[in-house]
Amino acid sequence: MSELNETSDILEGAKAQLDEIDSLPISEHAGRLEGVHRKLESALSTIDGL
């Protein structure tokens, strides 16, 4: 069950970061999106056991 909580925390954090992107300069969007992408990939690999 702790893996599920950890994954949920990662997803909530990613969602919060996506919400913040609008307030950032456009030049920072790509870097932030790449960071969110890495976190989501990590969460998915944990779920899939890859």
C-alpha positions in Angstrom: 0.0 0.0 0.0 2.9 2.4 0.6 3.9 2.1 -3.1 0.4 3.3 -4.0 0.8 6.3 -1.6 4.2 7.1 -2.9 2.9 7.0 -6.5 0.0 9.1 -5.6 2.3 11.7 -4.0 4.4 11.8 -7.1 1.3 12.3 -9.3 0.0 15.1 -7.0 3.5 16.8 -7.1 3.5 16.5 -10.9 0.1 18.0 -11.1 1.1 20.9 -8.9 4.2 21.5 -11.1 2.1 21.6 -14.2 -0.2 24.1 -12.6 2.8 26.4 -11.8 4.1 26.4 -15.4 1.6 29.1 -16.5 3.2 31.6 -14.2 6.7 30.9 -15.4 8.5 32.6 -18.4 8.0 30.5 -21.6 11.8 29.9 -21.7 11.4 27.8 -18.5 8.5 25.7 -19.7 10.5 23.0 -21.6 12.8 22.3 -18.6 9.9 22.0 -16.2 7.9 19.8 -18.5 10.9 17.5 -18.9 11.2 17.3 -15.1 7.5 16.4 -14.8 7.9 13.8 -17.6 10.8 12.1 -15.7 8.8 11.9 -12.5 5.8 10.4 -14.3 8.0 7.9 -16.1 9.5 6.9 -12.7 6.0 6.5 -11.2 4.8 4.4 -14.1 7.8 2.1 -14.0 7.2 1.5 -10.3 3.6 0.6 -10.9 4.5 -1.7 -13.8 7.4 -3.2 -11.9 9.8 -2.5 -14.8 
